[in-house]
Each structure stands twice: as C-alpha cells, then as structure tokens.
Amino acid sequence: MKRYSVFALARNAMSYHQGWERAWRAPEPKSEYDVVIVGAGGHGLATAYYLAKNHGVRNVAVIEKGWLGGGNTGRNTTIIRSNYLQDESAALYELSRGLFEDLSQKLNFNIMFSPRGVLMLAQTEHEKRALKRTLHATRLNGVHTEWAEPSKVKSLCPIINDSADARFPILGGLWQPRGGTARHDAVAWGFARAADDLGVDVIQNCAVEGVDVQGGRVVGVQTSKGAIRCKKLGIVVAGHSSVLADMAGFRMPIESVALQALVSEPIKPCMDIVVMANTVHGYMSQSDKGELVIGGGADGFNNYSQRGSFHHVEETVTALVETFPIISRLKMLRQWGGVVDMTGDRSPIIGKAPVEGIFVNCGWGTGGFKATPGSGHCFAATIAQGEPDDVAAPFSMGRFAEGRMIDESVAAAVAH
C-alpha cells in the first residue's frame, strides 16, 4: 500500500520527480497470459482489477495502443447516475453507482467522487410525463430518485431561468441525490495502480495489429511489441471495437461517432449539482477549478474524430443560453471530442463474441464513464466464468437477433 507524506511530495517536486516511485510498473509483455485485455481505459482496467481481486485471475495483461486513460476515459464529462428506465439498465448502472461510493477506499486512491446530485429537467409536458414514468420505474427498481417541482429546481440550481415566459419553461425535474461526478483520470489511475499491485501487467504503447484465431478459437494477438499468446481475449476499446472485431473475423452491431464537450473559463462557484436539459439537448456542471463543463449530443455522422468542431459547440451553447443566462458572456477555455460506439438500442454489449475465447465490452455510447466499476465487475465475472453473470446476461450481442432490445434511446433523451 503506497503512501506519500507532504514532505515526500515537496522533496520530489523540487527534484523534478527524479527517483519518484512509479504508481504502476512499465513491464515488457510476456509471451503468454491467461487473459489479455485490449484497452487501458477505465472499463479495461476495472476488468483487470476485478479479475485479479474477485476471481484470482492474475496472469493478465492490459495492452493499450496509446497511453493509459487517453481515450474516452480522459475525454468525458464525468457524470454518474443510475436513474434509467429499463429494469436491466437500472440494475447495471445502480451496481456501478454503488461501487463508486467507496471506490476511493477500496483502491486506496482518491477518485474525487462527488455525490452532488443529478437533475434532469422537464421543459415540455411530454418530457414531464416521460420523466415521471422513469421516476416510477426507478422506484420499483430500488433506485432512489425524487420528483422536483419548479420551486425545488430553482433552489437546487439558483442560476437557472425559471421564468414562465421562457421558450422552454421549467416544469420540474427528475432528481437523483446520490448521483454526481468523479475525476475521470483518477478513476483510471486508481484501477491501474490497484491492478498492478495484484500482479496485472499494464502495457502502454502496444497496439494490436492482428488477432490470431485457430479452429474458431482465439490463441493470441499480434502487437507492435510482438506476438502475445492468450487463452482468453477481452476487447474493451470503445469506438474502435468494430476495428478489433474485424481483425478477429466477426462484425459488431455498432456505429462509431464523435461526442464533443467543452469547458468555460473558470468562474466563482455558481452551481453545485449536475443539470441535464434534455429538451435543448445539453447538460452542465461546474468543476472544482471553477470551469463550467458543458456537453450535448453526439455527431450526426459516423467518424473517428477526437477533435471538437465549432458548429457543434455553437449548437450546444446556443440551446443552453436561455436556460442558463449566466453563460452567455463566458469564454470557452477548451473543447475536445471522444469516439463513442452506438448500438441500435443505445445500451451496451457485454458478453461472448462469435469466436470462442473472445469477450466484448462495448456499445456504451455517450454514457460509459458512469458504468466504469460496474462494467468491469460484470465483465470480469463473464471472462472468468465463461458466461455472463445475472446483471450482464441481458446485454449479450444475441439480443439484436432475438429482438430483446433494451431501449434507452427514447427513455434517456440525452443518454449521458
């Protein structure tokens, strides 16, 4: 268990961190592993951690073509909630939200979990009815949610425009008090260090160049650091899942698009909750540094871009200005994009691939960060046991052929 005193921090800072102990090792890949996980984002690292922690599978490598947490994990807006409509979704996301509660203690790493609450606004009569339907569904599933009348919405977020003359007036909102945010890179770092402590090899700058399949079963991967044999292969690469699947000889029912977001210049504290305004398709929270974190919907066309675009930022901010007049004169500090993978029903895929020994975890769309610990928990069980656990079972790839959709596309509106 690694601990650093204030004096150690100061001493190493003055020496430009020379001799600073690594948070995790930088090993060269071994020739063979029991399990290879492709993708060192939050989901992949969580999978490796729970494989080692819960199932005793420690001969594991997590390989990453770039740097740890450099994909969607480092490019999201950190929202955590579990107030989903469908029973299957509620079970999965509530498992994850619950794991976030004491994740800092379990990993011995401060992930800066902030259960500040998430408010989903109702700004049309149709949306009010839809959100109340979700309210009743979440209560039946044991997820703590409340209905907030307009007066409570204003008390929760004083900067909101509650004028009755607004183009989209505030009619109430779905309030989840224990939703919130966490520091995205800290989640990845915490899982990486904890997995490393359990013997998992985390290997960066190791791109997969091919998947070796013999007799319908995976036997290894070809990488930029050489061939690595494995008994099982987990693919957890978000928007690039279809690329890896193509290497293994099967297709995934997903499309990849960019999701963009931005932060404003820092300002004094003005909101301490997360607000999602689905009617105008935008959401906002304030970071610990004072920046307003703003995001909206995904691009309307398939692409693998990790850059923002002016027109998308303009659309998102224009829609939010009336609901949050305070942002009208703020300057944008920076913007970014992440590549997300969308399924037809906007729910993830967790389970076995058509190739024996390959398991896939993808299709999280715009809401993957909130599922990080729950996803890793379920996917680790699926890989270790060879079959999905009860929570993951409904999210198999076979549901598309069988017509068992878990439709969150209409229920979530903004599916973050």
Secondary structure, 3 states (H helix, E strand, C coil): CCCCCHHHHHHHHHCCCCCCCCCCCCCCCCCEEEEEEECCCHHHHHHHHHHHHHHCCCCEEEECCCCCCCCHHHCCCCEECCCCCCHHHHHHHHHHHHHHHCHHHHHCCCCCCECCCEEEEECCHHHHHHHHHHHHHHHHCCCCCEEECHHHHHHHCCCCCCCCCCCCCCCEEEEECCCEECCHHHHHHHHHHHHHHCCCEEECCCCEEEEEEECCEEEEEEECCEEEEEEEEEECCHHHHHHHHHHHCCCCCCEEEEEEEEEECCCCCCCCCEEEECCCCEEEEECCCCCEEEEEEECCCCCCCCCCCHHHHHHHHHHHHCCCHHHHHCCEEEEEEEEEEECCCCCCEEEECCCECEEEEECCCCCCHHHHHHHHHHHHHHHHHCCCCCCCHHHCCCHHHHCCCCCCHHHHCCCC
